[in-house]
Amino acid sequence: MYPIDTAILPSAGHAEIRIVAATPEAARAVAEVIRRSFAGAEQRSYPEPEGGTRLHLTVDTGSAAEPALSWLAASRPSACAGTHVDEV
């Protein structure tokens, strides 16, 4: 289980994304795909206690490229949406 993150929420129109991967290369590959869809400024990388890498990104959802912009406009919360066991 991961420690509870008490970070301040990102500003309106921004989102925090956390990627956990076995290798830094895998985390960077996923981050690159996200950066093609959203403008982003911050990226922080941390080692995982059990091994692997945790990468945090802050993205600007107001500067989304297609198809992310159309997906955001059309998406609706799912009735099954909830937190994972390691999230608050």
HELIX and SHEET records of a PDB file:
HELIX    1   1 PRO A   24  SER A   37  1                                  14    
HELIX    2   2 THR A   61  SER A   63  5                                   3    
HELIX    3   3 ALA A   68  ALA A   74  1                                   7    
SHEET    1   A 3 HIS A  14  ALA A  21  0                                        
SHEET    2   A 3 THR A  53  ASP A  60 -1                                        
SHEET    3   A 3 ALA A  39  PRO A  47 -1                                        
END                                                                             
